[in-house]
Structures are given as structure tokens and as C-alpha cells.
Amino acid sequence: RYEARSFYGPFKKAFSGIYPMVGVPKAGYPEGLARVFNVDNWLFGPLVEIGGRLTGRISRAHIGIPQMYLIWQVAGAALVMAALFWLLR
């Protein structure tokens, strides 16, 4: 069984002097582009922070009278059903 380099070796030798060697300039690291692609900092981080504050406020509403907890469950179920009907229309 032949290795891949054994197939390409003769071609590399034959064409080695035909093409000139051109130096390619080194490019710097694009800091601005890295910030754009770092989605954790500008999208996910703020979303998690907002979600944490929102769930903290909602969890404080669950403390206390058990009837209030049941009312929140019914309101949440109604909200989920409304969202499903809206999505599936």
C-alpha cells in the first residue's frame, strides 16, 4: 500500500523550480474582530444577568401564602398555553 506522500513526491520534485517563492506578509491579530466574535461577553453574559435578576424577582413572589404560589402556577400555565397557541396558529 502506497502512502499519499509517495504519490505526490514526484510531482513536487518536477514542479519545485517552476513557481517562484513569494514571501507573505504577517498579519496582526485583529482585536476588534475578536471582540465581535466573542459572543459570551456581549450577548450571553447580559442575557444571563437579566435572566438571573428576573428569576430572583419571580422567586421572591413565591415566598409566602401557598395560594399565591398556586396563582403563579396557573398564570404561568396560561402564559405557556397562549404562547403555544400563538406559535402553532
Secondary structure, 3 states (H helix, E strand, C coil): CCCHHHHHHHHHHHHCCCCCCCCCCCCCCCHHHHHHHCHHHHHHHHHHHHHHHHHHHHHHHCCCCHHHHHHHHHHHHHHHHHHHHHHCC
